[in-house]
Amino acid sequence: MKVQRFFSHSMQEVLRMVREELGPDAVILSNNKVPGGIEVVATTEYEEPRETEVFSSALRESSERPSASAVARMQAEKSLHLQDELDKAKQRIQSAQHLGKSSQQLSGQPAEVSPLDEEIYVQDSVVNQAPPTVDAKALNEVHAELKLLKGLIAQQTLQAAVPAEASTSGMTTVQKSISERLEALSFKRSLREKLVSAVVKASDFDLAWQKIREGLAGRIQVERSEVIDLGGVVALVGPTGSGKTTTIGKLAARYVMKYGAEGIALVTTDRFRIAAQEQLKVYGRILNVPVHIVDETRSLDSVLDSLSSKRLVLVDTAGLIPSDAAWAEQLKELKMSAHRVQSYLVAPAVDQFQVMYSNFKHYDMVGLQGVIVSKIDEAVSLGETISFLIESKLCAAYLTDGQRVPEDIGLLDSVELIDRAENLLDKPERWVSMSSDSGNESPDFSGSKYTYSA
């Protein structure tokens, strides 16, 4: 059996050398990382013994992938077994040939040459003749074994390449599948790597994914009690358009439905946008709840002093950018208040991880009590939102998933959030296109989201 060693700096290069030297039917017996590169032992003649099926099955059932050196040793043992099988096959051929020559001498008829014999059995000497038809049965049996042998060689080539690829990537098949799903869900890369490393011994995808889900749910901190039940002064902070004012209205409505309108008041520090004040006043009129405005004539503390008898005071803040001088002034007023102000960051699920984390860092100076995830219904993926909750370690109080007051708000449940993330991946968005000749007909806005193209 012709066995050769090949060495190069990379697996791709050494495989190219094997193909050029031994041809496309070459079989890799072992591969090892050595100082300076990769060493591969290969041959052109190989048989995978019956015991290989047991070995392959054991590999699949094992929860731990063997090391490259262990695979190399097993491949070498199979190589020795192969040599024994080939020797036995050659002995059978030589015996059949001997009978054929004897029969030829008796009959005086020339024997036919088998191309298959010439192709496979030219090793120690060239086989130029095959047994005559008198030994056709024995020869056919040997040829059938040879065809099976070549099929097993092709299969062995694929199996031998798997450990080499695994040693390069450093991930098992299950780990790779888990990583791809996490990436499709838009999870942060560093978090994906941590989660994948936790299932290094897993051999079943479903069991591994369940472990990943449990790990994610355990990493998300959630509020067990409602903010409106705890009472006190609660301020919502966050960038413009994050949904602070609408969320204030939802929380106020939940409180009124549960406790009545007597023990609650609304406050806004947004003296920069009249529309924001008017929206909060509308909620106040509907709920029969007083609304107070912090401006140049009345500070936050003076307003809160006047509301000391209220069980719950909800404070809506202006969504200013950090470069605005009024932004720092507003946060300072919250942080330095004589009253205990519990500040919650409102983080839209439609934002990217970097945007959410940047807002967290900007507003963390006031001592954030937790986070409210808004606009869940508008998100196309939730992996970045979950990554942010884990990375920031903020306690998640509520999630909002629509504009209805007060229906579209509830306590955030980590398991349900992961379920929603998977549902978004498994159920693609519905899109509707409108052609330019659609006339003046009004589109039907019932159902999911729409996009229009001329």
Steps between C-alpha positions, in 0.01 A plus 500: 500500500639837396490738796645853480536791738427857391580824685396860441406819686123461445244221458394635159856487368576153635176362351602648165836321524324171578271533197790584267719215624248220560202605292132557583459148650753568777395414854610706802611266779582767758559873542688675777602850595881510522740789555483714190187359343292187427625143440274262306551126443323375185479194274347403168378160620272466798221286636275600785437181702162394626600618845513854361122511501507437874769764539300757300185426698690537826633834381151625426360381831789637703430833664864605467687532169840314506816702461692511172775277645245242616343492154844457346569197720167343408567564132841333531346192663249479217789530255667189648172309478469615139840361414401158635180504296687598183756222554221248536332630182829476306547142619153411372576665165835322470331170583237563234771599252697182576192290427444698183855441375471128574172483312653695212793257473257208488263655247753696294263802496624854590344669802318832475647809669276687747542882494373514858784271610754726326353813661491389863745214550819633346700533823791258549475359147291565189205267455469433128259211501171405667360153564295343223129448503539180697574723807254777410296459818801550728622793289158669507492474878840666522398773255187570705716541809728737306210722397384513861858581601516799265170631633627475857818682399296794369297504822817483710641801317203711609513371859872566525450860393250575781748494794740722307230757431376486858850558636530808279167660586506391864123434500295183485214463254246576774695806614518631144122460458437676832732785402325544164157516665617755756648708220172482305324625814744800503670422830820687581810310390671490840181363657468238225851375572429468873179309437655266241786413736243372751388219266841367393405144605151504352415243232130587448395838360159516668641425844783748443258772386283445807809549715578822309145628559523423872836677515359810330192512720714466812724790395213748454411681821126569530283700741267271691269778626329776306644848531150641554456270800823615662406869478728798551643739240573324169671682212532366146813606310623429150556649156237679292250260347568214741139498620531663843179707491284217365644264762421755773139502378484117508643480853261771622202319348605170664524674836161671468331174399651327804501770771298795371609853400541654845851381582681578173639811326687561175800733459691604188842664486470538122457875469663494155225324302145626535367188326642279775328706769170489313516123456553453875217743577267296278581188704440702818155619385394150393613344829397798717861525624677837561795591275781733622771667291857568614627825346698814582248601764463164674784257569458124515540495879237770552251306288577174681462677835147596405424138408635335815153363582481302176578129513650497147650787298600426140756740350535538122835645388620673184687287245801724449836412346810494726656794316208722604575701816140451616554120494763509776294753694192275492693189615669699774158608625390136520822382666521784755132500594416497868243233421588140418447487124500154344615540140421242231659504157254455211685299232329441163538142371550643150838649595833327437700367793758778479229768506327346802825454686611856422173637641547282806843651561370855450210465743671275753625813680157540663522151653264296284258279688417288197389498137171494310525341154270684260381446141533121507231485232715703259817288534610257226739322739551495876848351534661841544239600760564181700876554464458852637296382801769245583794733437359799690373283788206738537189357661226477235172634636256515209474449126262687271377359171253748350331839530188394687460644850517317734485158331839495324726481804590225743769361727796373303539121513841374384370169361221670307749753361719217366189335353414823321855527367473150351155571359638802316766278347261220404217725375627752242327836457214537254563766239247661266599691187284764333544568132494849352162435332325423828307826466354672802383188674578499870720209612377254761707560811361202692757230568877523527748755366501633144750658266405675182692539176406713202 
